[in-house]
């Protein structure tokens, strides 16, 4: 599934996106739960109002989860992000904080 960020739909409501995003899977100590979280977020999609940079940060995050083999690889994945990807991931978290709080 790596690299399939383009297939994340953009028709979710903010409530649907926030419910999926704020599930505990992203912060879980179990890699299988993080993977399940990523699948759920991909299926739900993003709101159309989500800024492009925040959406790009989400896709980068989901692709990193898909490419990782375990939590250690996932934790190290952000070391491979370029400056633009890091900025976009920060934009994603800022959007989630503002929208889903």
N, C-alpha and C positions, 0 to 999 in steps of 0.2 A: 504494500500500500504506500510505500515511500514515494514522495513526490506527487501525491495526488491531491494537493491542496486546491487545485482548480475545481474539483468536484464538490466543494462545500457550497451548498445553496445560500442565497442571500435573501430569503424571504421570511425568515423567522421574525416573530415579534420580539421586542426587547425583553418581555417577561419570559418567553420561551428560551431565548438565548441565556438570560441571566440564570434561570433555573438549571439549565444544563451546565453552564460554565462554573457556577458556584458549588456544584456537587463536590464532595471531598476528594474525588479521584485524582485531581492534579497534584494535591499535596500528600497523597497517600505514600506509605512506606512499602506498599506492595506494587510492583511494576505492572502486574496484571490489572490492578484497579486503575492505574494511570492510563494504560492502553484502553480499557473499557470507557474511561472518561473521554478520551480522544475520539473514539468511535461515536459516542453519544453526541459530542459537540459537532462532529462532522455531519451527523444525520440531522440534527436540529438546524444547523446553519447559523448565519449571522443576520442581524437586522439590516435592512437596506440603508438605514441611516448611519451605520457604522462607518467611520472615516476609513479611507483607503489604507492609510498607514497602519491603523489599528488592525484592520482585517489582514494585512500582509504580515503583521506580527503574530497574529493567531495562526495563520497558515505555516509560518516558520516554526512555531511551537509544535503544531500538530505533526509536521513533517519530521521534526527532530525526535518526537516520540515514536513515530513509525520506524525511523531508521535505527533507533537504539535497541540494543539487545537486552539491556537490564538497566536498573536505576543508576549504576555507576556511569554507564555510557551516557545516559540522559543527563546526569549532573554535569558531565564534561562537555556536552554538546554545545553549550553557549560559548565555549572557548573558540569554537570554529565559526561563530557568527561574525560577519563583518560589521563595521560601524553602522551601516544603514539598517541591517537586520536588528542589531541591538536597540537602535532608536525605535524601530517599529514595534519590537516586543514591549518596550517601555510605553509606547503609545497604546498598545493593546491593554496593558494593565491599568493605565490611566483611564481609558475608556470604560473598562469594567468597573473600576472604583467609582467613577462618576455615575454610570448608568445603573449599576446593580446594587448600590448601597442602600 
